[in-house]
Amino acid sequence: MHARFYAPGTYARGDDIELPADEAQHLTRVLRLHVGAAVRVFDGRGREFAATISHATKSAARVQIGEAWTPRPEPRVALTIAHAVLKADKMDDVVRDAVMLGAAAIQPIVTTRSEVSRASVARANRRERWARVAISSVKQCGRAVVPAIAEPITFDELPDALRQLRLPEPAIMLVEPSATGEAQSLTDLDAMAPPAATIVIGPEGGWTPEEIERGAAVCRLVTLGGRTLRADVMATVAMAALFTLWREY
């Protein structure tokens, strides 16, 4: 399998383009590829091409664009993961795996029990880091679309953000089995695949009763079985379950 590189922009067969600095360093310093090697490049918006390395130094690389290549298909459901920001590197894992499974976008949320503030996310440039994680995951899994990583919002801002998505059905807010008697089982959801959906996932400490009450006004409260799962695996479990329900697999 040829190495794949992210090259945003507009280009076509016959063009000679320069790779972004991070991608060039990966090509020359990590993979140690040389002029004449066959690779593939994708633009992050769904197009992919065969290519040949035309120039390579320690700090720069160019490729000659060849014929169009058919990338892996995108899921039928454009699934947004609205996830409470997790501490340490756990959010990196959430982004990596959600992108690998086919998430269309990631919306970080700062909740009452989040151990990370919006200010600390900005200071540490974590959004930029998550964007790099997303690109790496796209390269690995064969997609040609790089999901957007949105600016973090607070839980109070979530209802407006959901309305802007203009989803045909309420978003799905995952809650612990004991959190509320109003929650449905995931198997109670409609098996007909919608064009778009959003999964809202809480932090390590769970939702507060107030957040569940406010969330119920704009979301469908759903549980994943009778066991309490770790926050950093919820997105993976929920995406796999929903894509199975909607016959994506």
C-alpha positions, 0 to 999 in steps of 0.5 A: 500500500502506498503512503498517503499524504494530506495536501489541501488545495485545488489541483489536478493531474499533471500539477506539481504541488508542494506538501505541507511542512509536517507532511514533507517531514513525514515523507523524508524523515520518517518514511525516508522516501525518495524522488520517483517513489509512488505515493498518494495524496488527498485534499481533505475534501474527498478527492485523492490522487496517485502521485510521484515524488518529484523533489525531496529534501530534509525540509521540503517535498513536492509531488507530481499529481497523477490519475484520480484515485477512489478513496474509501467511501464516507458513511451515509450518516454525517455523524457529529461527535459533541464530546466533553473535553477529557483530561490528559491525552484521552481526548486525542484517543477520542478524536483518533478513533471517532475519525477512523470510524467515520465521524463527520465533525468533532465538537468539543464541549466544556461541561460542569464536571470537565477537568479542563477549562476552555481557557486551558484548551486555548493556552495549550493549543489543543484544538490544533493538536486534535486537528493533527490527530484527525489528519493522522487518523484519516491517513491511516484509515483510507478516508479522503475527508478530514473532519472539522474540529470545531471551537470548544463551546460550553454546555450552555451553548450546545442548544444553539450549536445543535440548532445551527446543525439543523438536524432532522431529528433531536440529537442523541445525548448519552446518559448513565443508566441510573441518571434518569428514568426518561432515557431510552435504550439505543435499540428503541431508536429508529433503524432508518438511517437519517442523513445526519445526527449528533451524539452528545457525550459527557465527561469523566464525572458524568452529567449534572442533573441540571445538564441532563434536564437542559439536554433533554429539551434538545436531545433524546436521552439514550443509554448504552446497556446497563453498565457504566462505561468510561468516557473515553470509550463512549464515542467508539461504542456508540458510533459502532452501535449506531452504524450497525443499527443504521446498516452502515456495516 
